[in-house]
Amino acid sequence: MRFITFSVGDSGAHLGLRRDADHLVDLTAAGLPRHLEALLAQGDEGLRAAAQHLAAARHVLPLSQVRILPPLTRPGKALAIGLNYRDHAAESQFDPPAYPVVFARYPSSWVAHGEALVCPRVSTQFDYEPELVAVIGKAGRHIPADRALDHVAGYSIFNEGSVRDFQLRTNQWTLGKNFDASGAFGPEFVTRDELPDGARGLRIQCRLNGQTLQDANTADMIFDVATLVAACSQAMTLHPGDLIITGTPAGVGLARSPQVWMKPGDVCEVEIDQLGVLRNPVVAEA
């Protein structure tokens, strides 16, 4: 199933399921929660109810009449992973990590599909980063790697936009990774049954103004999704709706010669096989 969080006018967030290329079923109008994280907290029962409403095909809306929101609007945690592709670690002049590099990403730092990424006034070093997102569906702590995928509900796409000079001023990356509206998330959440185990073997690309700058495969990750879930759960309980943003491959603007930065007027696209395309224009900060 392919979930879309959306709004119509001033209705606030609604949760929908894509019916076909041009329509969705409004699950909230059918009595289900407004937010995907609330539905995931209901476990298999919530997903079965959503599937039943999709089959009934009531409360159908044209996609052209809705505003797409990030798939999850209230995640309890968003854990991002650095240097998780060997070639990206090399281009960044780091040794491949022996343990996942984890930092926080906050909801104020991302926008939805189609919304504008904001180039900050205090920097020109605004970089793109295409990434796979794993969404937790079942709570757990100290989750063994061989059972970790049972805790993943599905996947989405992230553009983990980074302000490099602020990121690299210290060995803590939080500031440069959390400028307002510097990243993007969406357009859909796709349940795990529609993808290979661990979303492994999916082509991942980033295009800036139509030019492909990154082209890799999720099979190239140093730490796969199961390993990341297990590692993060050693430190904290993972809850339904938590995000693990799994890292970017080689080809970032920082490592290019000459360097390539996103700037006002650009359009950035992230595409992952079977998940879709996340597309965002870039504007200057007001």
C-alpha positions in Angstrom: 0.0 0.0 0.0 1.1 3.6 -0.7 0.0 6.1 1.9 -0.2 9.9 1.3 -0.6 12.5 4.0 -2.4 15.5 2.6 -4.7 18.4 3.2 -7.5 20.1 1.4 -8.0 23.7 2.0 -8.0 24.3 5.8 -8.9 20.8 6.7 -5.6 20.0 8.4 -3.8 16.7 7.9 -5.6 13.8 6.4 -4.3 10.3 5.7 -5.0 8.7 2.4 -4.1 5.7 0.3 -3.2 6.0 -3.4 -5.9 4.3 -5.5 -4.4 4.8 -8.9 -2.1 7.3 -10.6 -4.6 10.2 -10.2 -6.7 9.4 -7.1 -6.5 8.6 -3.5 -8.9 7.3 -0.8 -9.4 9.6 2.1 -8.9 7.3 5.1 -9.5 10.1 7.6 -12.9 10.8 6.1 -13.6 7.1 6.6 -12.9 7.3 10.3 -9.2 6.3 10.5 -6.5 8.6 12.1 -5.3 11.8 10.6 -1.6 10.8 11.0 0.3 7.8 9.8 2.2 7.4 13.0 -1.2 6.9 14.8 -2.3 4.3 12.3 1.0 2.5 12.6 0.6 2.4 16.4 -2.5 0.3 15.8 -0.3 -2.5 14.3 -1.6 -5.0 11.7 -5.2 -4.1 12.7 -4.7 -0.5 11.4 -3.2 -1.6 8.2 -6.0 -4.1 7.6 -8.6 -1.4 8.1 -6.8 0.8 5.6 -6.8 -2.0 3.1 -10.5 -2.5 3.6 -11.3 1.1 2.9 -9.1 1.1 -0.2 -11.1 -1.8 -1.5 -14.4 -0.1 -0.7 -13.2 2.9 -2.7 -15.4 5.4 -0.9 -14.2 9.0 -0.2 -12.1 9.1 -3.4 -10.3 12.4 -4.2 -8.4 13.5 -7.2 -4.7 14.0 -6.3 -4.8 17.3 -8.3 -7.1 18.8 -5.6 -4.9 18.0 -2.5 -1.8 19.4 -1.0 0.7 16.7 -0.2 2.3 16.8 3.2 5.3 14.9 4.6 4.3 11.2 5.1 4.8 11.5 8.8 4.2 14.9 10.4 4.8 14.0 14.1 7.6 11.4 14.3 8.9 10.9 17.8 12.5 10.5 16.5 14.2 11.0 13.2 17.7 9.4 13.3 20.0 10.1 10.3 23.0 8.0 9.4 26.2 9.5 8.1 28.9 8.0 5.9 26.9 4.9 5.2 28.1 4.3 1.6 31.8 3.3 1.3 32.3 5.6 -1.8 30.7 8.5 0.0 33.0 8.0 3.0 36.0 8.0 0.7 35.0 11.2 -1.2 34.4 12.9 2.2 37.9 11.8 3.2 36.8 9.6 6.1 37.6 6.0 6.7 34.5 3.7 6.4 32.9 3.7 9.9 33.0 0.6 12.0 29.8 1.5 13.7 26.8 3.6 12.4 27.3 7.4 12.6 24.0 8.6 14.0 22.7 12.2 14.4 19.3 13.8 14.8 17.2 15.5 12.2 14.2 17.6 13.3 10.8 18.0 11.5 11.2 21.8 11.2 14.1 21.1 8.9 12.1 19.3 6.2 9.3 20.1 3.7 6.9 18.0 1.6 7.1 16.9 -2.0 6.6 20.0 -4.2 7.4 22.5 -1.5 10.4 24.8 -1.6 13.8 24.0 -0.1 15.1 27.2 1.4 18.7 28.3 0.6 19.9 30.0 3.7 21.0 33.6 3.6 24.1 32.9 5.8 25.6 30.3 3.5 26.0 29.3 -0.2 27.1 25.7 0.6 23.7 24.1 0.3 24.1 20.5 -0.6 21.8 17.7 -1.7 21.7 14.1 -0.3 19.3 11.4 -1.6 18.4 8.9 1.1 16.2 5.9 1.8 14.0 6.3 4.9 13.0 3.3 7.0 9.8 3.9 9.1 9.4 1.9 12.3 6.0 0.1 12.7 6.6 -2.0 15.8 8.1 -0.8 19.1 11.2 -2.4 20.5 14.4 -2.1 22.4 17.5 -4.2 22.0 16.2 -5.6 18.8 18.3 -8.4 17.3 19.4 -7.8 13.7 17.8 -11.1 12.5 14.4 -9.8 13.7 14.8 -6.1 13.0 12.9 -6.0 9.7 9.8 -7.2 11.6 9.9 -3.8 13.3 9.9 -1.8 10.0 6.5 -0.8 8.6 7.8 0.5 5.3 9.9 3.1 3.4 10.0 6.6 1.9 12.4 9.1 0.3 14.4 11.9 1.9 16.5 14.7 0.5 18.8 15.3 3.5 19.8 18.8 2.5 23.0 20.0 4.3 24.5 23.4 4.9 28.1 22.2 4.7 30.1 25.1 6.2 27.9 25.0 9.3 28.0 21.2 9.4 31.8 21.1 9.3 32.6 23.9 11.7 32.7 21.3 14.5 32.6 17.5 14.8 28.9 17.7 15.8 26.8 18.0 12.6 23.5 19.0 14.1 23.4 22.6 13.2 24.3 22.2 9.5 21.8 19.4 9.2 18.8 21.2 10.6 18.4 24.6 8.9 14.7 25.3 8.5 13.2 23.8 5.3 16.6 22.5 4.2 15.4 18.9 3.6 12.5 17.2 2.0 10.5 14.0 2.8 8.0 12.1 0.7 5.9 12.0 -1.4 4.6 8.6 -0.2 5.1 5.9 2.5 5.2 2.5 0.9 4.6 -0.6 3.0 7.4 -3.1 3.2 5.5 -5.9 1.5 5.7 -4.0 -1.8 9.6 -3.9 -1.7 12.5 -6.3 -1.4 13.5 -7.3 2.2 15.2 -4.3 3.8 14.6 -2.3 0.6 17.8 -3.8 -0.7 18.8 -3.6 -4.3 16.9 -0.4 -5.2 18.5 2.2 -7.5 18.8 5.6 -5.8 19.5 8.8 -7.8 19.7 12.6 -7.4 19.2 15.0 -10.2 19.7 18.8 -10.1 18.1 20.6 -12.9 17.8 17.4 -14.8 21.5 16.4 -14.5 22.1 13.2 -12.6 24.7 13.8 -9.9 24.3 10.6 -7.8 23.4 7.1 -9.1 23.9 4.2 -6.7 22.0 1.2 -5.2 20.8 0.7 -1.6 22.7 -2.7 -1.7 25.8 -0.6 -1.4 25.1 0.6 2.1 27.7 -0.3 4.7 25.1 -0.9 7.4 21.8 -2.3 6.0 18.4 -1.4 7.4 18.3 -4.4 9.8 21.7 -3.5 11.2 20.7 0.2 11.7 17.5 -0.8 13.5 19.4 -3.1 15.8 22.1 -0.5 16.5 19.7 2.4 17.2 17.6 0.2 19.5 20.6 -0.6 21.7 20.4 3.0 22.9 16.7 3.9 22.8 13.3 2.3 22.4 12.0 2.7 18.8 8.4 3.5 18.4 5.9 3.4 15.5 6.5 6.4 13.3 10.2 6.8 14.2 12.4 7.4 11.2 15.8 6.1 10.3 17.3 8.1 7.4 19.9 5.7 6.0 22.6 7.8 4.4 23.7 9.1 1.0 25.9 7.6 -1.7 28.8 9.3 -3.5 28.4 12.4 -5.7 27.5 15.1 -3.2 28.2 18.7 -4.2 30.9 19.2 -1.5 33.1 16.5 -3.0 32.9 17.6 -6.7 35.4 19.7 -8.5 34.2 22.3 -9.0 31.8 22.1 -6.1 28.1 22.1 -6.9 25.6 23.8 -4.5 21.8 24.1 -4.7 20.8 27.7 -5.4 17.6 29.7 -5.8 15.8 28.7 -9.1 17.1 25.1 -9.0 14.9 22.0 -8.9 16.2 18.9 -7.1 14.8 15.4 -7.6 15.5 12.3 -5.6 14.3 9.0 -7.2 14.3 5.5 -5.6 13.1 2.5 -7.5 9.6 1.5 -6.5 9.2 4.4 -4.1 8.8 7.3 -6.6 10.3 10.7 -7.1 10.7 13.5 -4.5 10.9 16.8 -6.3 11.5 20.3 -4.8 12.2 23.7 -6.1 14.9 25.8 -4.3 14.2 29.4 -3.2 16.2 32.1 -1.3 15.5 32.7 2.3 13.2 35.7 2.7 
